């Protein structure tokens, strides 16, 4: 699926749902916040800040109830933290931010991905846990297990977001073969367009390629062109390889592990954090995982 503007996902559940434990104690001094995660692969931090973050910041500051907008950009994208007054609900602010993004769509890079999240991504995570594997080393398939585990965590009512530490997701490299592509008049732009037309962003870790039955079962089956009666597929003119990219490796007691940061809603109390950790540690062990180890928990 292709749109001419940045894609938006409202990555939230109702903020008024029941949490992992009864809500005890008073709300902390941390401001009420919602975050927008803006991902624009291949752009420089300066380009991301000027062309993506700057117009979003200006539009967000016009929203009634917004008290401050704080932005951090790097080569992967920007996290924009929007602080708002307590008289508003988190749901209302998230909807207002999504509406603002839609108004700006014609001005934003078409290949940017935007996620609206009910947390402050610039604060430390509430929980850090490690999945310890009973294998000699971490392999690409283990990151699939970690994402499945994160999906289980997100079913806990007060969980808002998870992050696999140091993991940049699965990267697919498509290398066009000039000797095969040139005679057919197929360029890199043709390949990029064919893939973008089928992309559907699910969350920060997953992008699905939506294929028609004619495309076949894999990425290489995507149809680039019809020449006479012959269909030209991606695999006919390009080499395709996939790898899991991670810049951080963990070991726990000498065993390979993957660390996962867990963010709860901004209003979560220390009591809720402890209760949620207990529930996380009781989640089922997925294939190759033989321990779930807590590494840290926020206490204030």
Backbone as CSV, one residue per row, in Angstrom:
resi,resn,N_x,N_y,N_z,CA_x,CA_y,CA_z,C_x,C_y,C_z
1,UNK,0.848,-1.183,0.000,0.000,0.000,0.000,0.887,1.236,0.000
2,UNK,0.618,2.173,-0.903,1.470,3.348,-1.033,0.626,4.596,-0.848
3,UNK,1.134,5.537,-0.084,0.480,6.831,0.053,1.477,7.882,-0.365
4,UNK,0.982,9.060,-0.712,1.868,10.122,-1.151,2.383,10.922,0.030
5,UNK,2.022,10.537,1.219,2.443,11.282,2.391,2.899,10.315,3.464
6,UNK,3.457,10.873,4.542,3.986,10.040,5.613,2.899,9.184,6.218
7,UNK,3.278,7.959,6.615,2.313,7.034,7.172,2.243,7.189,8.676
8,UNK,1.052,7.039,9.221,0.814,7.309,10.628,0.246,6.071,11.278
9,UNK,0.715,5.773,12.474,0.097,4.718,13.246,-0.152,5.240,14.650
10,UNK,-1.369,5.078,15.143,-1.704,5.433,16.504,-1.434,4.200,17.342
11,UNK,-0.222,4.109,17.912,0.209,2.885,18.589,-0.186,2.957,20.047
12,UNK,-1.443,2.737,20.327,-1.902,2.865,21.703,-3.106,2.006,21.957
13,UNK,-3.333,1.762,23.229,-4.605,1.244,23.689,-5.222,2.361,24.524
14,UNK,-6.445,2.185,24.976,-7.093,3.226,25.755,-6.294,3.497,27.022
15,UNK,-6.010,4.757,27.277,-5.206,5.097,28.446,-5.972,4.893,29.739
16,UNK,-7.264,4.729,29.652,-8.061,4.570,30.855,-8.310,3.114,31.190
17,UNK,-7.660,2.184,30.475,-7.868,0.776,30.760,-7.236,0.406,32.084
18,UNK,-7.630,-0.735,32.634,-7.079,-1.192,33.897,-5.603,-1.487,33.733
19,UNK,-4.810,-1.199,34.759,-3.380,-1.447,34.685,-3.051,-2.772,35.348
20,UNK,-1.744,-3.107,35.386,-1.330,-4.400,35.933,-1.662,-4.525,37.414
21,UNK,-1.763,-3.409,38.085,-2.101,-3.444,39.508,-3.028,-2.286,39.797
22,UNK,-3.643,-2.296,40.954,-4.485,-1.168,41.330,-3.631,0.084,41.372
23,UNK,-4.205,1.187,40.906,-3.433,2.429,40.862,-3.339,2.992,42.265
24,UNK,-2.143,2.939,42.851,-1.919,3.407,44.208,-0.977,4.592,44.177
25,UNK,-1.131,5.448,45.164,-0.214,6.573,45.267,-0.619,7.713,44.353
26,UNK,0.079,8.822,44.480,-0.193,10.014,43.702,0.642,9.994,42.437
27,UNK,0.181,10.717,41.414,0.938,10.851,40.171,2.255,11.554,40.459
28,UNK,3.326,11.060,39.862,4.645,11.628,40.091,4.775,13.011,39.477
29,UNK,5.961,13.574,39.640,6.173,14.939,39.167,6.494,14.969,37.674
30,UNK,6.701,13.815,37.061,7.009,13.811,35.627,5.845,14.404,34.836
31,UNK,6.104,15.312,33.902,5.013,15.904,33.119,4.265,14.839,32.330
32,UNK,3.000,15.118,32.045,2.234,14.233,31.185,2.772,14.369,29.768
33,UNK,3.040,13.247,29.147,3.698,13.293,27.848,3.109,12.284,26.873
34,UNK,3.230,12.632,25.597,2.980,11.727,24.475,4.165,11.905,23.532
35,UNK,4.584,10.833,22.863,5.726,10.922,21.955,5.316,10.623,20.524
36,UNK,6.013,11.259,19.605,5.907,10.915,18.193,7.277,10.411,17.756
37,UNK,7.330,9.171,17.293,8.567,8.601,16.780,8.555,8.751,15.266
38,UNK,9.488,9.528,14.750,9.552,9.824,13.317,10.782,9.143,12.728
39,UNK,10.573,8.167,11.860,11.658,7.377,11.275,11.792,7.724,9.803
40,UNK,13.002,8.097,9.406,13.258,8.415,7.997,14.623,7.851,7.640
41,UNK,14.647,6.626,7.199,15.895,5.930,6.906,16.614,6.561,5.717
42,UNK,17.932,6.664,5.845,18.744,7.162,4.743,18.986,8.653,4.757
43,UNK,18.280,9.396,5.605,18.477,10.847,5.682,19.481,11.176,6.787
44,UNK,20.118,12.337,6.688,21.047,12.777,7.722,20.254,13.376,8.884
45,UNK,20.860,13.446,10.095,20.155,14.078,11.219,19.690,15.490,10.906
46,UNK,20.512,16.252,10.164,20.125,17.621,9.823,18.908,17.637,8.894
47,UNK,18.898,16.749,7.903,17.737,16.668,7.005,16.473,16.272,7.771
48,UNK,16.621,15.303,8.661,15.471,14.848,9.449,14.948,15.987,10.317
49,UNK,15.872,16.720,10.956,15.465,17.816,11.837,14.752,18.921,11.067
50,UNK,15.292,19.284,9.877,14.728,20.415,9.128,13.445,20.045,8.382
51,UNK,13.455,18.890,7.702,12.352,18.570,6.804,11.238,17.771,7.459
52,UNK,11.546,17.092,8.561,10.545,16.256,9.209,10.158,16.802,10.577
53,UNK,11.146,17.013,11.436,10.837,17.437,12.805,10.332,18.874,12.892
54,UNK,10.986,19.794,12.173,10.639,21.214,12.303,9.168,21.503,11.983
55,UNK,8.634,21.042,10.847,7.212,21.319,10.600,6.293,20.642,11.614
56,UNK,6.671,19.464,12.094,5.858,18.798,13.116,5.863,19.606,14.406
57,UNK,7.038,20.079,14.815,7.130,20.886,16.039,6.237,22.110,15.956
58,UNK,6.312,22.826,14.826,5.511,24.050,14.684,4.026,23.741,14.794
59,UNK,3.600,22.658,14.150,2.176,22.316,14.175,1.743,21.858,15.564
60,UNK,2.594,21.087,16.240,2.234,20.594,17.565,2.076,21.735,18.568
61,UNK,2.901,22.779,18.436,2.827,23.894,19.393,1.532,24.679,19.267
62,UNK,0.811,24.501,18.162,-0.463,25.215,18.004,-1.623,24.471,18.653
63,UNK,-1.391,23.254,19.123,-2.473,22.458,19.722,-2.781,22.973,21.120
64,UNK,-4.032,23.181,21.399,-4.462,23.680,22.702,-4.100,22.673,23.786
65,UNK,-3.447,23.138,24.842,-3.070,22.271,25.946,-1.625,21.834,25.924
66,UNK,-0.933,21.990,24.794,0.481,21.615,24.713,1.318,22.675,25.434
67,UNK,2.182,22.229,26.350,2.999,23.163,27.117,4.454,23.198,26.664
68,UNK,4.942,22.099,26.058,6.336,22.077,25.628,6.519,20.966,24.599
69,UNK,7.449,21.199,23.641,7.792,20.193,22.635,9.310,20.031,22.644
70,UNK,9.775,18.801,22.874,11.211,18.518,22.974,11.564,17.471,21.922
71,UNK,12.579,17.745,21.108,12.918,16.869,19.989,14.364,16.406,20.080
72,UNK,14.578,15.135,19.765,15.925,14.566,19.656,16.020,13.822,18.330
73,UNK,17.019,14.169,17.497,17.172,13.547,16.176,18.540,12.900,16.054
74,UNK,18.581,11.748,15.368,19.839,11.126,14.987,19.670,10.548,13.592
75,UNK,20.606,9.684,13.170,20.567,9.196,11.796,19.359,8.301,11.511
76,UNK,18.714,7.767,12.532,17.556,6.897,12.327,16.252,7.671,12.264
77,UNK,16.212,8.840,12.900,14.972,9.602,12.923,14.916,10.505,14.135
78,UNK,13.709,10.898,14.524,13.519,11.813,15.650,12.505,11.244,16.631
79,UNK,12.735,11.528,17.904,11.692,11.317,18.896,11.258,12.695,19.388
80,UNK,9.976,12.969,19.262,9.419,14.273,19.622,8.512,14.064,20.825
81,UNK,8.899,14.629,21.951,8.125,14.493,23.186,7.253,15.732,23.358
82,UNK,5.958,15.511,23.484,4.995,16.598,23.644,4.461,16.557,25.075
83,UNK,4.768,17.597,25.840,4.235,17.714,27.196,2.915,18.474,27.135
84,UNK,1.936,18.034,27.942,0.625,18.681,27.908,0.065,18.831,29.318
85,UNK,-0.901,19.734,29.448,-1.463,20.051,30.752,-2.382,18.938,31.242
86,UNK,-2.469,18.805,32.568,-3.182,17.685,33.174,-4.682,17.718,32.916
87,UNK,-5.221,18.844,32.474,-6.659,18.919,32.244,-7.084,18.103,31.021
88,UNK,-6.105,17.652,30.215,-6.411,16.863,29.032,-6.135,15.389,29.283
89,UNK,-6.834,14.519,28.562,-6.543,13.091,28.638,-5.490,12.727,27.603
90,UNK,-4.782,11.639,27.873,-3.779,11.182,26.920,-4.393,10.810,25.586
91,UNK,-5.575,10.193,25.611,-6.250,9.819,24.374,-6.528,11.040,23.510
92,UNK,-7.004,12.105,24.146,-7.318,13.326,23.403,-6.064,13.902,22.759
93,UNK,-4.968,13.935,23.518,-3.727,14.496,22.979,-3.208,13.651,21.820
94,UNK,-3.291,12.328,21.927,-2.818,11.467,20.841,-3.637,11.679,19.570
95,UNK,-4.938,11.828,19.729,-5.789,12.086,18.565,-5.494,13.446,17.956
96,UNK,-5.240,14.446,18.802,-4.900,15.780,18.297,-3.579,15.762,17.527
97,UNK,-2.600,15.011,18.035,-1.316,14.912,17.343,-1.480,14.193,16.002
98,UNK,-2.283,13.137,15.986,-2.512,12.414,14.729,-3.200,13.305,13.703
99,UNK,-4.143,14.119,14.161,-4.822,15.049,13.248,-3.848,16.076,12.701
100,UNK,-2.935,16.547,13.562,-1.935,17.524,13.117,-1.014,16.911,12.063
101,UNK,-0.633,15.662,12.263,0.231,14.984,11.285,-0.482,14.846,9.949
102,UNK,-1.756,14.502,9.988,-2.514,14.364,8.734,-2.584,15.695,7.984
103,UNK,-2.734,16.787,8.704,-2.778,18.100,8.050,-1.454,18.406,7.351
104,UNK,-0.359,17.891,7.921,0.966,18.185,7.388,1.422,17.207,6.311
105,UNK,0.680,16.180,6.057,1.136,15.117,5.162,1.728,15.610,3.844
106,UNK,1.108,16.567,3.160,1.685,16.992,1.873,3.081,17.602,1.998
107,UNK,3.443,18.077,3.205,4.739,18.732,3.389,5.828,17.782,3.875
108,UNK,5.464,16.565,4.268,6.413,15.644,4.885,6.979,14.668,3.865
109,UNK,8.203,14.158,4.107,8.781,13.160,3.195,7.864,11.951,3.073
110,UNK,7.656,11.486,1.868,6.686,10.419,1.628,7.117,9.090,2.224
111,UNK,8.436,8.897,2.449,8.905,7.620,2.976,9.182,7.669,4.475
112,UNK,8.722,8.714,5.151,8.846,8.778,6.607,7.748,7.940,7.252
113,UNK,8.072,7.340,8.388,7.100,6.551,9.149,6.918,7.199,10.515
114,UNK,5.685,7.441,10.908,5.392,8.161,12.142,4.547,7.299,13.066
115,UNK,4.987,7.183,14.323,4.253,6.429,15.335,3.929,7.372,16.487
116,UNK,2.666,7.409,16.911,2.240,8.205,18.060,2.131,7.259,19.249
117,UNK,2.899,7.562,20.319,3.025,6.637,21.449,2.681,7.333,22.761
118,UNK,2.022,6.633,23.692,1.604,7.252,24.957,2.701,7.243,26.014
119,UNK,3.940,7.520,25.622,5.067,7.480,26.555,6.060,8.567,26.186
120,UNK,7.036,8.754,27.073,8.156,9.647,26.792,9.350,8.784,26.418
121,UNK,9.676,8.721,25.135,10.748,7.851,24.675,12.126,8.343,25.093
122,UNK,12.218,9.577,25.603,13.515,10.102,26.008,13.823,9.817,27.477
123,UNK,12.875,9.267,28.207,13.150,8.902,29.594,13.627,7.451,29.642
124,UNK,14.266,7.056,30.752,14.675,5.657,30.864,13.466,4.732,30.812
125,UNK,13.698,3.512,30.356,12.598,2.543,30.330,12.204,2.176,31.747
126,UNK,10.973,1.706,31.905,10.496,1.292,33.231,11.085,-0.050,33.633
127,UNK,11.254,-0.931,32.668,11.789,-2.268,32.940,12.830,-2.624,31.880
128,UNK,13.828,-3.367,32.294,14.796,-3.939,31.361,14.941,-5.409,31.716
129,UNK,14.591,-6.273,30.784,14.685,-7.713,31.025,15.528,-8.352,29.932
130,UNK,16.060,-9.535,30.236,16.867,-10.266,29.260,16.234,-11.616,28.996
131,UNK,16.135,-11.964,27.720,15.773,-13.316,27.333,17.074,-14.097,27.171
132,UNK,17.263,-15.119,27.976,18.483,-15.915,27.942,18.205,-17.178,27.136
133,UNK,19.048,-17.413,26.129,18.814,-18.512,25.186,19.721,-19.699,25.494
134,UNK,19.218,-20.892,25.199,19.999,-22.108,25.421,20.698,-22.552,24.137
135,UNK,21.296,-21.578,23.458,22.013,-21.829,22.202,23.420,-21.251,22.316
136,UNK,24.349,-21.691,21.470,25.730,-21.184,21.571,25.849,-19.692,21.284
137,UNK,24.992,-19.167,20.416,25.090,-17.757,20.034,23.716,-17.255,19.598
138,UNK,23.588,-15.932,19.532,22.352,-15.317,19.054,22.332,-15.366,17.534
139,UNK,21.243,-15.849,16.989,21.067,-15.954,15.550,19.868,-15.111,15.130
140,UNK,19.735,-14.821,13.829,18.618,-13.984,13.371,17.255,-14.473,13.846
141,UNK,17.029,-15.776,13.890,15.726,-16.295,14.310,15.396,-15.930,15.748
142,UNK,16.419,-15.684,16.574,16.162,-15.353,17.970,15.559,-13.955,18.110
143,UNK,15.852,-13.062,17.165,15.211,-11.751,17.209,13.721,-11.854,16.885
144,UNK,13.351,-12.836,16.063,11.927,-13.091,15.840,11.263,-13.533,17.136
145,UNK,11.970,-14.366,17.917,11.448,-14.797,19.218,11.299,-13.597,20.143
146,UNK,12.298,-12.697,20.134,12.233,-11.508,20.992,11.058,-10.619,20.616
147,UNK,10.782,-10.486,19.314,9.630,-9.677,18.891,8.324,-10.336,19.319
148,UNK,8.263,-11.660,19.254,7.055,-12.363,19.726,6.875,-12.156,21.221
149,UNK,7.983,-12.197,21.961,7.913,-11.948,23.399,7.425,-10.514,23.660
150,UNK,7.955,-9.554,22.899,7.506,-8.177,23.054,6.016,-8.042,22.793
151,UNK,5.500,-8.787,21.825,4.062,-8.753,21.540,3.259,-9.278,22.726
152,UNK,3.790,-10.284,23.410,3.118,-10.786,24.616,3.121,-9.730,25.714
153,UNK,4.249,-9.043,25.860,4.343,-7.981,26.868,3.313,-6.886,26.588
154,UNK,3.121,-6.553,25.296,2.190,-5.488,24.950,0.738,-5.837,25.276
155,UNK,0.460,-7.088,25.580,-0.890,-7.476,25.984,-1.160,-7.143,27.442
156,UNK,-0.113,-6.820,28.203,-0.310,-6.377,29.574,-0.877,-4.965,29.539
157,UNK,-1.939,-4.706,30.279,-2.701,-3.461,30.096,-1.908,-2.171,30.242
158,UNK,-0.885,-2.099,31.107,-0.185,-0.822,31.278,1.052,-0.706,30.399
159,UNK,1.367,-1.733,29.627,2.528,-1.664,28.730,2.210,-0.771,27.545
160,UNK,3.183,0.066,27.161,2.958,1.009,26.067,3.874,0.786,24.881
161,UNK,5.097,0.282,25.122,6.056,0.115,24.029,7.180,-0.795,24.490
162,UNK,7.744,-1.566,23.566,8.947,-2.329,23.884,10.019,-2.005,22.858
163,UNK,11.269,-2.217,23.265,12.396,-1.930,22.385,13.455,-3.006,22.586
164,UNK,13.863,-3.656,21.511,14.936,-4.632,21.573,16.247,-3.861,21.529
165,UNK,17.038,-3.959,22.573,18.225,-3.116,22.722,19.214,-3.369,21.589
166,UNK,19.577,-2.305,20.903,20.587,-2.389,19.861,20.139,-3.054,18.585
167,UNK,18.842,-3.327,18.465,18.354,-4.067,17.300,17.744,-3.105,16.294
168,UNK,18.218,-3.135,15.067,17.734,-2.241,14.020,16.728,-2.914,13.101
169,UNK,16.312,-4.113,13.462,15.328,-4.815,12.648,15.983,-5.659,11.574
170,UNK,15.159,-6.346,10.830,15.667,-7.144,9.724,15.892,-6.242,8.517
171,UNK,17.060,-6.329,7.954,17.403,-5.513,6.796,17.457,-6.401,5.558
172,UNK,16.735,-6.006,4.552,16.722,-6.734,3.287,17.468,-5.921,2.241
173,UNK,18.490,-6.512,1.683,19.278,-5.849,0.634,18.826,-6.370,-0.725
174,UNK,18.523,-5.456,-1.628,18.127,-5.799,-2.994,19.151,-5.188,-3.940
175,UNK,19.921,-6.048,-4.577,20.997,-5.590,-5.470,20.599,-5.870,-6.922
176,UNK,20.341,-4.794,-7.646,19.918,-4.912,-9.037,21.075,-5.403,-9.914
177,UNK,20.814,-6.362,-10.763,21.823,-6.891,-11.696,21.686,-6.119,-13.013
178,UNK,22.632,-5.208,-13.319,22.501,-4.379,-14.534,22.389,-5.204,-15.814
179,UNK,23.106,-6.329,-15.850,23.097,-7.137,-17.075,21.709,-7.708,-17.367
180,UNK,20.937,-7.944,-16.321,19.592,-8.481,-16.495,18.531,-7.379,-16.562
181,UNK,18.746,-6.293,-15.801,17.732,-5.245,-15.699,17.764,-4.279,-16.884
182,UNK,18.955,-3.906,-17.311,19.074,-2.894,-18.367,18.362,-3.284,-19.658
183,UNK,18.507,-4.514,-20.177,17.800,-4.856,-21.418,16.281,-4.750,-21.301
184,UNK,15.782,-4.848,-20.086,14.339,-4.743,-19.873,13.910,-3.323,-19.527
185,UNK,14.879,-2.415,-19.409,14.562,-1.028,-19.070,14.147,-0.838,-17.633
186,UNK,14.562,-1.749,-16.731,14.184,-1.668,-15.320,15.296,-0.974,-14.539
187,UNK,14.929,0.022,-13.727,15.892,0.791,-12.946,15.654,0.576,-11.453
188,UNK,16.560,1.114,-10.642,16.389,1.046,-9.186,15.106,1.750,-8.759
189,UNK,14.763,2.834,-9.425,13.532,3.554,-9.100,12.310,2.671,-9.342
190,UNK,12.333,1.860,-10.393,11.217,0.952,-10.667,11.065,-0.063,-9.540
191,UNK,12.194,-0.587,-9.056,12.157,-1.569,-7.964,11.622,-0.926,-6.688
192,UNK,12.157,0.257,-6.360,11.710,0.943,-5.140,10.216,1.235,-5.193
193,UNK,9.735,1.675,-6.342,8.313,1.994,-6.487,7.447,0.739,-6.317
194,UNK,7.872,-0.379,-6.899,7.093,-1.613,-6.806,6.972,-2.087,-5.369
195,UNK,8.042,-1.909,-4.586,8.012,-2.336,-3.185,7.186,-1.373,-2.343
196,UNK,7.383,-0.070,-2.534,6.649,0.924,-1.749,5.141,0.807,-1.941
197,UNK,4.722,0.430,-3.137,3.296,0.297,-3.406,2.666,-0.827,-2.596
198,UNK,3.488,-1.732,-2.076,2.983,-2.889,-1.354,3.278,-2.834,0.141
199,UNK,3.982,-1.794,0.595,4.392,-1.727,2.000,3.239,-1.351,2.915
200,UNK,3.204,-2.021,4.068,2.256,-1.689,5.127,3.022,-1.695,6.440
201,UNK,3.133,-0.546,7.108,3.842,-0.466,8.372,2.950,-0.979,9.489
202,UNK,3.459,-1.965,10.238,2.695,-2.536,11.348,3.082,-1.865,12.658
203,UNK,4.377,-1.809,12.934,4.869,-1.129,14.120,6.327,-0.764,13.887
204,UNK,7.007,-0.382,14.973,8.384,0.090,14.815,9.330,-0.990,14.326
205,UNK,8.916,-2.265,14.422,9.806,-3.363,14.054,9.361,-4.112,12.814
206,UNK,8.161,-3.895,12.368,7.630,-4.751,11.314,7.014,-3.957,10.178
207,UNK,7.466,-4.247,8.975,6.849,-3.734,7.767,6.451,-4.928,6.916
208,UNK,5.192,-4.989,6.554,4.668,-6.118,5.793,4.582,-5.737,4.321
209,UNK,4.977,-6.649,3.445,4.784,-6.464,2.015,3.486,-7.177,1.633
210,UNK,2.512,-6.405,1.185,1.221,-6.960,0.795,1.299,-7.377,-0.665
211,UNK,1.184,-8.675,-0.926,1.342,-9.194,-2.281,0.012,-9.708,-2.821
212,UNK,-0.101,-9.680,-4.125,-1.248,-10.295,-4.785,-0.927,-11.758,-5.049
213,UNK,-1.923,-12.595,-5.333,-1.637,-14.009,-5.616,-0.636,-14.192,-6.747
214,UNK,-0.591,-13.272,-7.703,0.348,-13.409,-8.831,1.785,-13.188,-8.403
215,UNK,1.993,-12.498,-7.275,3.347,-12.186,-6.830,4.091,-13.413,-6.305
216,UNK,3.364,-14.426,-5.892,4.016,-15.572,-5.288,4.180,-15.392,-3.796
217,UNK,4.990,-16.250,-3.171,5.070,-16.309,-1.721,6.230,-15.546,-1.116
218,UNK,7.133,-15.014,-1.918,8.274,-14.325,-1.346,8.472,-12.965,-2.009
219,UNK,9.407,-12.195,-1.432,9.679,-10.850,-1.946,10.111,-10.896,-3.398
220,UNK,10.864,-11.900,-3.755,11.343,-12.012,-5.131,10.246,-12.206,-6.139
221,UNK,9.060,-12.598,-5.678,7.950,-12.815,-6.595,7.206,-11.563,-6.992
222,UNK,7.561,-10.410,-6.413,6.879,-9.166,-6.769,7.046,-8.885,-8.266
223,UNK,5.947,-8.581,-8.906,5.964,-8.329,-10.350,6.385,-6.884,-10.617
224,UNK,7.436,-6.725,-11.417,7.917,-5.391,-11.768,7.303,-4.884,-13.069
225,UNK,7.082,-5.782,-14.001,6.613,-5.347,-15.322,6.077,-6.550,-16.087
226,UNK,5.199,-6.260,-17.014,4.731,-7.289,-17.943,5.249,-6.928,-19.329
227,UNK,6.074,-7.823,-19.893,6.630,-7.625,-21.228,6.020,-8.653,-22.159
228,UNK,5.085,-8.198,-22.997,4.343,-9.139,-23.832,3.515,-10.044,-22.951
229,UNK,3.721,-11.326,-23.061,3.013,-12.272,-22.211,3.844,-12.679,-20.995
230,UNK,5.056,-12.157,-20.905,5.949,-12.562,-19.830,5.911,-11.569,-18.676
231,UNK,5.831,-12.108,-17.439,5.886,-11.290,-16.232,7.327,-11.245,-15.740
232,UNK,7.826,-10.042,-15.462,9.176,-9.877,-14.927,9.077,-9.713,-13.414
233,UNK,9.641,-10.665,-12.685,9.621,-10.626,-11.223,10.909,-10.010,-10.686
234,UNK,10.847,-9.571,-9.433,12.019,-8.966,-8.811,13.206,-9.920,-8.820
235,UNK,12.975,-11.190,-8.526,14.069,-12.157,-8.473,14.712,-12.387,-9.843
236,UNK,14.039,-11.979,-10.914,14.598,-12.149,-12.253,15.720,-11.157,-12.548
237,UNK,15.724,-10.032,-11.826,16.684,-8.971,-12.153,17.505,-8.516,-10.951
238,UNK,17.316,-9.147,-9.788,18.012,-8.669,-8.587,18.363,-9.826,-7.668
239,UNK,19.406,-9.624,-6.864,19.785,-10.553,-5.804,19.227,-10.020,-4.487
240,UNK,18.599,-10.900,-3.702,17.924,-10.495,-2.468,18.551,-11.232,-1.294
241,UNK,18.937,-10.481,-0.260,19.477,-11.090,0.953,18.882,-10.389,2.170
242,UNK,18.715,-11.139,3.250,18.112,-10.609,4.471,18.986,-10.960,5.665
243,UNK,19.151,-9.991,6.560,19.904,-10.255,7.777,19.295,-9.466,8.923
244,UNK,19.515,-9.938,10.157,19.117,-9.201,11.346,20.287,-8.340,11.793
245,UNK,20.024,-7.078,12.007,21.090,-6.138,12.358,21.019,-5.785,13.840
246,UNK,22.104,-5.998,14.554,22.158,-5.638,15.965,23.547,-5.123,16.290
247,UNK,23.597,-4.027,17.028,24.875,-3.436,17.401,25.220,-3.709,18.859
248,UNK,24.356,-4.422,19.589,24.567,-4.686,21.010,24.358,-6.174,21.268
249,UNK,25.330,-6.805,21.898,25.227,-8.220,22.255,25.299,-8.363,23.772
250,UNK,24.435,-9.193,24.340,24.390,-9.420,25.782,24.750,-10.863,26.101
251,UNK,25.346,-11.067,27.297,25.498,-12.383,27.896,25.067,-12.292,29.358
252,UNK,24.380,-13.297,29.843,24.000,-13.389,31.251,24.576,-14.696,31.786
253,UNK,25.499,-14.570,32.736,26.194,-15.754,33.260,26.816,-16.565,32.125
254,UNK,27.365,-15.879,31.141,28.037,-16.543,30.042,27.128,-17.072,28.956
255,UNK,25.820,-16.909,29.104,24.877,-17.415,28.108,24.375,-16.268,27.236
256,UNK,24.186,-16.501,25.934,23.739,-15.423,25.040,22.335,-14.958,25.397
257,UNK,22.115,-13.654,25.277,20.831,-13.079,25.669,20.479,-11.905,24.772
258,UNK,19.210,-11.573,24.763,18.705,-10.378,24.093,17.987,-9.538,25.139
259,UNK,18.376,-8.283,25.252,17.774,-7.383,26.239,16.616,-6.613,25.619
260,UNK,15.568,-6.439,26.414,14.358,-5.752,25.950,13.978,-4.669,26.952
261,UNK,13.874,-3.451,26.457,13.364,-2.351,27.280,11.842,-2.325,27.190
262,UNK,11.198,-2.111,28.328,9.737,-2.058,28.375,9.325,-0.715,28.964
263,UNK,8.497,0.000,28.239,7.982,1.287,28.692,6.523,1.118,29.095
264,UNK,6.182,1.598,30.282,4.787,1.633,30.709,4.257,3.039,30.495
265,UNK,2.976,3.193,30.690,2.368,4.514,30.511,2.976,5.505,31.489
266,UNK,3.020,6.761,31.093,3.746,7.770,31.857,3.236,7.908,33.285
267,UNK,1.988,7.538,33.531,1.406,7.689,34.862,1.611,6.461,35.740
268,UNK,2.338,5.459,35.275,2.534,4.237,36.061,3.316,4.535,37.338
269,UNK,2.856,3.994,38.464,3.514,4.173,39.750,4.533,3.060,39.973
270,UNK,5.448,3.238,40.949,6.388,2.157,41.263,5.687,0.843,41.617
271,UNK,4.534,0.929,42.274,3.787,-0.284,42.606,3.356,-1.003,41.332
272,UNK,2.869,-0.255,40.359,2.460,-0.856,39.088,3.649,-1.451,38.343
273,UNK,4.779,-0.756,38.403,5.966,-1.255,37.710,6.380,-2.605,38.282
274,UNK,6.398,-2.716,39.618,6.772,-3.990,40.246,5.771,-5.084,39.892
275,UNK,4.475,-4.729,39.889,3.453,-5.723,39.564,3.588,-6.192,38.119
276,UNK,3.881,-5.261,37.225,4.033,-5.635,35.822,5.282,-6.491,35.605
277,UNK,6.354,-6.188,36.321,7.545,-7.015,36.209,7.241,-8.451,36.614
278,UNK,6.475,-8.610,37.695,6.120,-9.961,38.130,5.354,-10.707,37.038
279,UNK,4.481,-9.989,36.341,3.710,-10.630,35.276,4.581,-10.929,34.059
280,UNK,5.533,-10.042,33.774,6.445,-10.292,32.654,7.252,-11.564,32.903
281,UNK,7.725,-11.741,34.129,8.553,-12.900,34.453,7.763,-14.209,34.422
282,UNK,6.438,-14.102,34.446,5.596,-15.297,34.387,5.110,-15.613,32.970
283,UNK,5.498,-14.787,32.004,5.087,-15.061,30.627,5.699,-16.381,30.154
284,UNK,5.052,-17.069,29.236,5.564,-18.374,28.780,6.923,-18.250,28.112
285,UNK,7.752,-19.273,28.304,9.056,-19.315,27.658,8.877,-19.747,26.213
286,UNK,9.333,-18.914,25.299,9.214,-19.201,23.879,10.367,-20.107,23.440
287,UNK,10.333,-20.659,22.228,11.362,-21.587,21.770,12.774,-21.037,21.941
288,UNK,13.666,-21.862,22.480,15.087,-21.574,22.705,15.339,-20.687,23.918
289,UNK,14.298,-20.112,24.515,14.474,-19.283,25.712,14.320,-20.178,26.934
290,UNK,15.317,-20.149,27.828,15.157,-20.960,29.036,15.122,-20.137,30.315
291,UNK,15.308,-18.808,30.184,15.170,-17.942,31.362,14.755,-16.541,30.932
292,UNK,13.975,-15.879,31.762,13.694,-14.448,31.624,14.278,-13.786,32.867
293,UNK,15.257,-12.913,32.678,15.999,-12.357,33.804,15.747,-10.854,33.905
294,UNK,15.311,-10.344,35.072,15.167,-8.893,35.226,16.544,-8.236,35.388
295,UNK,16.760,-7.170,34.663,18.038,-6.442,34.736,17.899,-5.140,35.507
296,UNK,16.777,-4.448,35.330,16.556,-3.212,36.080,15.088,-2.846,36.048
297,UNK,14.688,-2.004,37.011,13.312,-1.513,37.070,13.338,-0.101,37.622
298,UNK,12.514,0.774,37.064,12.452,2.159,37.539,11.746,2.188,38.897
299,UNK,12.310,2.928,39.843,11.755,2.929,41.204,11.239,4.292,41.623
300,UNK,11.343,5.317,40.737,10.819,6.635,41.130,9.996,7.239,40.020
